[in-house]
Amino acid sequence: MSAFVLHGQIKANQAERQENFIHARGNCPSAGAGAPKAGAAPARKRPLIRLTGEKRIDKALSTMAFDSRKYERLRESMVKNQIEARGITDPAVLSAMREVPRHMFVSEALMAQAYSDHPLPIGEQQTISQPYIVAQMTQALQLDRTDRVLEIGTGSGYQAAVLAQIVYRVYTIEKKRNLHIQARKIFDQLRTMNVVTRYSDGTMGWKEESPFDAILVTAGAPEIPATLLNQLAMGGRMVIPVGQSFSQELIKLYRDENGIHQSRLGGCRFVKLVGEYGWRES
């Protein structure tokens, strides 16, 4: 008896599931049981259900598009009011500053300030330079599309990304491991493929890849490292801050057949260039 009751329950459950399936399908006409009777009112179609996740995706894409336009406007304002207004005229430099998303090179908490007229902290007691200083140093190098450039002090990676918009290849060295790793991740994310990174003492230069058409040092040195001068090609240019630990002069050097020529670009303040041929670790 009990077996018969169990079998009846199974049959009833199957019939119930079949009925639920037919209702879930919107009462689609079909042969046999479940087909609508002749003359019956057509079944009301159920509205399509929009997945909650799709709403989140649409909102995220909308936010990204808005942010993109917002940052484009901020970059344009930065170039016009901070850079062009102060005498930067090199079209390649201005174009690069308009293209590189500076906000990607700072923490999320500082993104809103990324295009402001001042440096920002990036951790490890280091900073991302003021936009105008980045543009001034880049213009002073008088870069050409075929140039190979050595940068000493990768930092956030922003300066290297600006250089990469202009020249054939950038070689950049960072002494602090965390900054080196973070900058490499950003280069990969932005698909900046012509930047080669190295974790090392920047004051030693990169002898294996020398000579370089230009060398840019993004930290203040007590004196000009001879190791870097020796890696400068004929016709090469170097820009480097030189002076005391908290105040320097921005120096431009040029090599030709007659030797090294030096000119001054004005006062500046950079973090210390630490290494074998720079400041000693404190």
Buried (B, 14 or more C-beta within 10 A) or exposed (E): EEEEEEEEEEEEEEEEEEEEEBEEEEBEEEEEEBEEEEEEEEEEEEEEEEEEEEEEEEEEEEEEEEEEEEBEEBBEEBBEEBBBEEEBEBEBBBEBBBEBBBBBBBBEEBBEEBBBEEBBEBBBEBBBBBBBBBBBBBBBBBBEEEBBBBBBBBBBBBBBBBBBBBBBBBBBBBBBEEBBEBBBEBBEEBEBEBBBBBBBBBBBBBEEBBBBBBBBBBBBBBEBBEBBBEBBBEEBBBBBBBBEBEEBBBBBBBBEEEEEEEEEBEEBBBBBBBBEBBBEEE
